[in-house]
């Protein structure tokens, strides 16, 4: 079952660990389809996190 991002309006963040390439591919596809490709992705490598972080804001989408 896919997440229902519409239940949680606002800024969203989805993290995937660096070695979980399957999760990175899955979330890229899901978030891209949901946002029509409008999301940001960064890769962190510090003491708090090592991996990909995808962010998007669905507040405006829910107003329409």
Protein Blocks (a to p, Z undefined) as FASTA:
>chain_A
ZZdfklmgcjddddddfklmmlmmmmmmmmmmmnnopacddddddfkbgcddddddfklm
mmZZ
